[in-house]
């Protein structure tokens, strides 16, 4: 199968014009992506392409540009072939991959979620968002000042580590819940995250909404607290309560004023139906910006869960098509409007808020799984018996390297799916090969590929994946015990290591990188953030 190609310079010109829809996808692993990529390149690893493409690329006729490393790691044609098999129609390969982009003298950005993080730095600089250092905050706390510390991260991040005394109030929940949590207008409010972006956006959200309290962002978040040699709290459970009627009325009034200031457009079901009718010609994302529990309890059919704070913080994890239509669904407009106001400032051309009562959100549970072919399976107890028999078998775990480190089937190997062809040779001879992944879906996708590589072996998938193994209370092993592939599948956060000195070095490097994004964006010339 052959595909059209485009030079990096020509693609850069198209991106600079910002006209029409396109998706620029990087099919390398996220860890490799983080080492250097073009500004608007969206990570869609070849390993997970079939599972993620339908959500990230909802329109099959959209123009897709496919990027890989270049001649030394040629993944683009393999990815393009899979996309064509999924019925995507307009697929173009970027000549020379990332190497070609660099050789053309174009800017490469390290890190992940770069457009969102660069936007956060732009906001702080343009708006003069107040901040407080970790040392200053600790002194104020010690002196007994009235301070509310609002953590703008999702609960799992907050639960892992937080500022002592903090309350979890993720992103778009800040304006939604602040009046219930902080009723006294004299209370100082400090918004924090792990680093910088969500602290800045969160604090500025409250300021934009006209909160009368003194508001500031915690400079450098929990990383700044750690680097100041202050003790972090762990496994805290303080979650901001949902707003009562009076608090919600205040939040709605504040949000409507934000909508007027930033030109946020609000629509009804009739307009949404029109957008859905046009979805074959115009990419449409329906994004539910509420909390996960609310989404699972009932959501609009076809809506994807995208909590507002995370949608702003990591837009490229939810939306891959530039200049597409975004409809944000909420049940009281506050979270939808606040999220939309930031997307408007990020120069997203069409953002709409749809507010519906919960009784009209009739679909329950998680978003439907992608329909993929399933291979023959072994139950967890059958696999346990096989492993106990002493027969020559091999278990290959295709989870992320971080998930594998946290817990896996004893004696399992770890590999990146897209590298099985190169790395399976390191597995000893075995008559039975069992593939697994957290829920088993990725393992099912890889089963036929593994069978073609090891025609002398029987290939099976662990039924329900490693999650089912753990749920059966079977023994687990942890650590980086048997790595077949180089663990560069994900971007490792600064604290994803037990080496305290390494943590400090990574945090300092990360914070320096984040602050430096504004200057690099100016050199690149692609971003057009808006200042109101």
VOVEX-189388 format. One line per 8 residues: number of its first residue (from 0); their letters; for each residue z, x, y of C-alpha. Coordinates in steps of 0.1 Angstrom, whole numbers, padded with zeros to 4 digits. Example, Ala and Ser with C-alpha at 12.3 -4.5 7.8 and 13.67 -1.06 7.14 Angstrom:
2
0 = as = 0078,0123,-0045; 0071,0137,-0011
! end
This chain:
532
0 = xxxxxxxx = 0000,0000,0000; -0010,0014,0034; 0006,0007,0068; -0003,0012,0104; 0014,0041,0123; 0024,0046,0159; 0032,0078,0178; 0067,0082,0192
8 = xxxxxxxx = 0053,0084,0228; 0034,0052,0224; 0064,0033,0210; 0086,0046,0238; 0061,0032,0263; 0062,-0002,0246; 0100,-0001,0247; 0101,0008,0283
16 = xxxxxxxx = 0079,-0021,0293; 0104,-0045,0276; 0078,-0072,0270; 0075,-0093,0239; 0096,-0091,0207; 0099,-0062,0184; 0124,-0047,0159; 0129,-0009,0158
24 = xxxxxxxx = 0147,-0002,0125; 0161,0030,0113; 0161,0030,0074; 0182,0061,0070; 0218,0057,0059; 0242,0049,0088; 0259,0083,0085; 0225,0100,0090
32 = xxxxxxxx = 0216,0076,0117; 0247,0086,0136; 0236,0122,0137; 0207,0113,0160; 0185,0083,0167; 0165,0066,0195; 0185,0044,0219; 0174,0010,0206
40 = xxxxxxxx = 0169,0019,0169; 0189,-0005,0147; 0204,0009,0115; 0190,-0010,0085; 0194,0014,0056; 0169,0013,0028; 0198,0010,0003; 0208,-0024,0017
48 = xxxxxxxx = 0175,-0036,0031; 0170,-0067,0009; 0205,-0079,0016; 0205,-0074,0054; 0169,-0079,0065; 0169,-0117,0063; 0198,-0119,0087; 0187,-0091,0111
56 = xxxxxxxx = 0150,-0100,0110; 0149,-0139,0108; 0112,-0142,0117; 0087,-0128,0092; 0059,-0124,0117; 0079,-0102,0142; 0065,-0067,0149; 0086,-0042,0130
64 = xxxxxxxx = 0086,-0004,0137; 0101,0016,0108; 0118,0050,0115; 0130,0076,0090; 0140,0113,0092; 0104,0126,0089; 0087,0146,0062; 0119,0160,0048
72 = xxxxxxxx = 0134,0126,0040; 0104,0101,0038; 0119,0067,0035; 0098,0046,0059; 0069,0038,0035; 0094,0028,0007; 0112,0005,0032; 0079,-0009,0045
80 = xxxxxxxx = 0068,-0017,0010; 0100,-0037,0004; 0096,-0055,0037; 0061,-0065,0028; 0074,-0078,-0006; 0099,-0099,0015; 0068,-0114,0033; 0072,-0095,0066
88 = xxxxxxxx = 0037,-0093,0081; 0036,-0067,0109; 0050,-0034,0098; 0042,-0001,0116; 0056,0033,0107; 0068,0057,0134; 0048,0090,0130; 0071,0120,0121
96 = xxxxxxxx = 0102,0099,0121; 0132,0112,0140; 0118,0147,0139; 0086,0135,0155; 0106,0116,0182; 0125,0148,0190; 0093,0169,0190; 0078,0145,0215
104 = xxxxxxxx = 0106,0154,0239; 0123,0120,0237; 0161,0114,0238; 0182,0112,0206; 0216,0096,0207; 0244,0105,0183; 0271,0080,0172; 0268,0043,0163
112 = xxxxxxxx = 0265,0010,0183; 0252,0032,0211; 0237,0005,0234; 0270,-0015,0234; 0291,0016,0240; 0269,0029,0268; 0272,-0006,0283; 0310,-0004,0283
120 = xxxxxxxx = 0308,0029,0302; 0284,0014,0327; 0308,-0015,0332; 0338,0007,0339; 0318,0028,0364; 0301,-0001,0381; 0331,-0024,0383; 0358,0001,0387
128 = xxxxxxxx = 0378,-0014,0359; 0415,-0004,0364; 0430,0017,0336; 0463,0031,0326; 0469,0063,0305; 0490,0062,0274; 0517,0083,0290; 0520,0060,0320
136 = xxxxxxxx = 0521,0029,0298; 0548,0044,0276; 0569,0052,0307; 0565,0017,0320; 0575,0002,0286; 0606,0025,0284; 0617,0014,0319; 0616,-0022,0308
144 = xxxxxxxx = 0587,-0034,0329; 0572,-0068,0320; 0540,-0058,0302; 0518,-0077,0277; 0497,-0054,0255; 0467,-0073,0242; 0447,-0056,0214; 0411,-0066,0216
152 = xxxxxxxx = 0401,-0056,0180; 0398,-0078,0149; 0430,-0082,0129; 0423,-0057,0101; 0419,-0029,0127; 0450,-0040,0146; 0470,-0043,0113; 0460,-0007,0104
160 = xxxxxxxx = 0474,0008,0136; 0484,-0005,0170; 0502,0002,0202; 0539,-0007,0197; 0546,-0042,0211; 0509,-0051,0210; 0495,-0086,0202; 0462,-0091,0185
168 = xxxxxxxx = 0437,-0110,0207; 0402,-0100,0197; 0374,-0097,0224; 0362,-0132,0232; 0397,-0146,0224; 0412,-0129,0255; 0403,-0155,0281; 0406,-0182,0254
176 = xxxxxxxx = 0442,-0174,0245; 0457,-0155,0275; 0472,-0184,0293; 0491,-0195,0262; 0503,-0159,0254; 0510,-0147,0290; 0522,-0177,0310; 0538,-0157,0338
184 = xxxxxxxx = 0513,-0145,0364; 0535,-0115,0373; 0533,-0100,0338; 0512,-0069,0337; 0484,-0071,0311; 0471,-0040,0294; 0441,-0044,0271; 0435,-0018,0243
192 = xxxxxxxx = 0412,-0011,0215; 0407,0020,0193; 0388,0039,0219; 0372,0027,0251; 0345,0000,0250; 0365,-0031,0239; 0394,-0021,0262; 0370,-0019,0292
200 = xxxxxxxx = 0351,-0051,0283; 0383,-0070,0275; 0401,-0060,0307; 0370,-0068,0328; 0366,-0101,0310; 0401,-0112,0323; 0393,-0099,0358; 0359,-0117,0358
208 = xxxxxxxx = 0377,-0149,0347; 0400,-0147,0377; 0432,-0141,0359; 0459,-0136,0385; 0480,-0111,0365; 0476,-0074,0372; 0451,-0062,0345; 0441,-0028,0332
216 = xxxxxxxx = 0425,-0011,0303; 0444,0014,0282; 0425,0046,0287; 0411,0058,0254; 0430,0031,0234; 0449,0040,0203; 0432,0074,0202; 0446,0082,0236
224 = xxxxxxxx = 0480,0071,0224; 0477,0093,0194; 0465,0123,0214; 0495,0119,0238; 0517,0124,0207; 0531,0089,0209; 0539,0070,0177; 0516,0042,0167
232 = xxxxxxxx = 0528,0010,0150; 0514,0002,0115; 0509,-0031,0096; 0519,-0053,0125; 0512,-0090,0123; 0516,-0103,0159; 0486,-0126,0165; 0481,-0145,0198
240 = xxxxxxxx = 0485,-0183,0192; 0456,-0206,0199; 0458,-0223,0233; 0476,-0256,0239; 0461,-0283,0260; 0473,-0270,0294; 0463,-0234,0286; 0429,-0244,0273
248 = xxxxxxxx = 0422,-0264,0304; 0428,-0233,0325; 0406,-0212,0302; 0378,-0237,0304; 0379,-0238,0342; 0379,-0200,0343; 0350,-0198,0319; 0329,-0223,0338
256 = xxxxxxxx = 0333,-0203,0369; 0321,-0172,0350; 0291,-0192,0337; 0281,-0201,0373; 0286,-0165,0385; 0265,-0149,0357; 0240,-0176,0352; 0250,-0185,0317
264 = xxxxxxxx = 0228,-0213,0303; 0243,-0241,0283; 0223,-0264,0259; 0227,-0293,0235; 0215,-0301,0200; 0181,-0313,0213; 0173,-0280,0229; 0185,-0262,0198
272 = xxxxxxxx = 0161,-0283,0177; 0133,-0273,0200; 0142,-0236,0195; 0143,-0242,0157; 0109,-0258,0158; 0096,-0227,0177; 0113,-0202,0153; 0080,-0192,0136
280 = xxxxxxxx = 0068,-0178,0169; 0100,-0169,0186; 0129,-0151,0168; 0161,-0172,0169; 0196,-0161,0162; 0223,-0188,0159; 0256,-0170,0162; 0291,-0186,0158
288 = xxxxxxxx = 0314,-0166,0181; 0347,-0181,0169; 0372,-0166,0145; 0363,-0161,0108; 0388,-0188,0096; 0373,-0213,0121; 0338,-0204,0109; 0347,-0209,0073
296 = xxxxxxxx = 0364,-0242,0079; 0332,-0256,0094; 0301,-0243,0111; 0267,-0253,0122; 0242,-0250,0093; 0222,-0219,0097; 0247,-0202,0120; 0259,-0166,0113
304 = xxxxxxxx = 0294,-0155,0120; 0295,-0131,0150; 0329,-0130,0167; 0323,-0127,0204; 0341,-0094,0210; 0323,-0077,0181; 0289,-0091,0191; 0292,-0074,0225
312 = xxxxxxxx = 0308,-0042,0210; 0282,-0039,0182; 0252,-0060,0191; 0229,-0040,0169; 0249,-0051,0138; 0240,-0087,0144; 0206,-0088,0162; 0177,-0065,0154
320 = xxxxxxxx = 0149,-0081,0174; 0147,-0071,0210; 0140,-0099,0235; 0148,-0126,0209; 0166,-0159,0216; 0203,-0160,0211; 0223,-0193,0208; 0261,-0188,0208
328 = xxxxxxxx = 0280,-0216,0191; 0315,-0225,0201; 0338,-0255,0200; 0352,-0253,0236; 0327,-0231,0255; 0352,-0205,0265; 0344,-0178,0239; 0307,-0187,0240
336 = xxxxxxxx = 0305,-0184,0278; 0325,-0151,0280; 0303,-0135,0253; 0271,-0148,0269; 0281,-0134,0303; 0282,-0099,0288; 0249,-0103,0270; 0233,-0114,0302
344 = xxxxxxxx = 0246,-0083,0319; 0232,-0062,0290; 0198,-0077,0302; 0193,-0099,0271; 0166,-0123,0284; 0175,-0155,0266; 0211,-0163,0259; 0224,-0199,0255
352 = xxxxxxxx = 0257,-0214,0247; 0260,-0245,0225; 0293,-0263,0225; 0300,-0287,0197; 0331,-0305,0184; 0343,-0291,0151; 0335,-0324,0133; 0298,-0317,0140
360 = xxxxxxxx = 0301,-0283,0123; 0297,-0296,0087; 0288,-0265,0066; 0318,-0248,0051; 0326,-0214,0036; 0308,-0181,0042; 0272,-0178,0051; 0249,-0183,0021
368 = xxxxxxxx = 0242,-0151,0001; 0207,-0137,0000; 0189,-0149,-0032; 0182,-0118,-0053; 0173,-0113,-0090; 0203,-0108,-0113; 0204,-0084,-0142; 0225,-0088,-0174
376 = xxxxxxxx = 0262,-0083,-0169; 0294,-0071,-0186; 0327,-0087,-0177; 0355,-0066,-0164; 0374,-0069,-0197; 0342,-0060,-0217; 0337,-0029,-0196; 0374,-0020,-0200
384 = xxxxxxxx = 0369,-0021,-0238; 0338,0000,-0236; 0355,0026,-0215; 0384,0027,-0240; 0361,0031,-0270; 0352,0067,-0261; 0315,0060,-0263; 0292,0079,-0239
392 = xxxxxxxx = 0289,0055,-0210; 0284,0060,-0173; 0296,0037,-0145; 0279,0042,-0112; 0295,0027,-0081; 0271,0019,-0052; 0298,0009,-0027; 0302,0027,0006
400 = xxxxxxxx = 0318,0061,0001; 0348,0048,0020; 0352,0018,-0003; 0347,0041,-0033; 0374,0065,-0020; 0398,0035,-0016; 0395,0024,-0051; 0370,0023,-0080
408 = xxxxxxxx = 0367,0019,-0118; 0382,0049,-0135; 0357,0077,-0142; 0330,0060,-0122; 0304,0080,-0103; 0294,0073,-0068; 0259,0072,-0055; 0237,0059,-0026
416 = xxxxxxxx = 0212,0034,-0040; 0182,0049,-0022; 0189,0083,-0037; 0193,0073,-0073; 0160,0089,-0082; 0172,0123,-0071; 0208,0120,-0080; 0209,0103,-0114
424 = xxxxxxxx = 0201,0135,-0131; 0237,0147,-0126; 0250,0120,-0149; 0255,0132,-0185; 0235,0115,-0212; 0247,0080,-0219; 0234,0051,-0240; 0249,0026,-0216
432 = xxxxxxxx = 0249,0027,-0178; 0269,0001,-0158; 0263,-0004,-0121; 0288,-0018,-0098; 0294,-0025,-0061; 0321,-0045,-0043; 0307,-0079,-0051; 0280,-0068,-0075
440 = xxxxxxxx = 0250,-0078,-0054; 0238,-0043,-0045; 0243,-0033,-0081; 0220,-0062,-0093; 0193,-0049,-0068; 0195,-0014,-0083; 0195,-0024,-0119; 0158,-0025,-0124
448 = xxxxxxxx = 0154,0008,-0105; 0180,0024,-0127; 0164,0011,-0159; 0131,0027,-0148; 0148,0060,-0142; 0167,0060,-0175; 0145,0043,-0200; 0166,0057,-0228
456 = xxxxxxxx = 0197,0038,-0217; 0208,0002,-0216; 0216,-0008,-0180; 0241,-0035,-0172; 0259,-0047,-0140; 0297,-0053,-0138; 0300,-0091,-0134; 0316,-0098,-0100
464 = xxxxxxxx = 0315,-0061,-0091; 0345,-0039,-0084; 0363,-0068,-0067; 0364,-0087,-0100; 0377,-0055,-0118; 0405,-0053,-0092; 0412,-0091,-0094; 0416,-0087,-0132
472 = xxxxxxxx = 0445,-0062,-0125; 0427,-0034,-0144; 0435,0002,-0136; 0419,0017,-0105; 0412,0052,-0095; 0410,0065,-0059; 0396,0095,-0040; 0363,0113,-0038
480 = xxxxxxxx = 0363,0120,-0075; 0327,0120,-0088; 0301,0120,-0060; 0265,0122,-0070; 0252,0118,-0035; 0262,0134,-0003; 0287,0110,0014; 0267,0104,0046
488 = xxxxxxxx = 0261,0067,0040; 0285,0056,0067; 0298,0069,0101; 0333,0081,0095; 0358,0071,0122; 0379,0099,0136; 0409,0088,0116; 0391,0085,0083
496 = xxxxxxxx = 0408,0117,0071; 0443,0128,0062; 0439,0161,0081; 0459,0155,0113; 0442,0184,0132; 0408,0171,0121; 0418,0137,0134; 0427,0152,0168
504 = xxxxxxxx = 0394,0171,0170; 0373,0141,0160; 0391,0118,0185; 0386,0143,0214; 0350,0147,0205; 0344,0110,0202; 0360,0102,0236; 0340,0130,0253
512 = xxxxxxxx = 0308,0117,0237; 0315,0081,0248; 0321,0091,0284; 0289,0112,0284; 0267,0083,0274; 0260,0071,0310; 0242,0103,0319; 0222,0104,0287
520 = xxxxxxxx = 0211,0068,0292; 0199,0076,0326; 0178,0105,0312; 0164,0082,0285; 0153,0055,0309; 0152,0026,0284; 0184,0007,0292; 0184,-0019,0320
528 = xxxx = 0220,-0030,0324; 0226,-0056,0352; 0252,-0054,0379; 0264,-0086,0395
! end
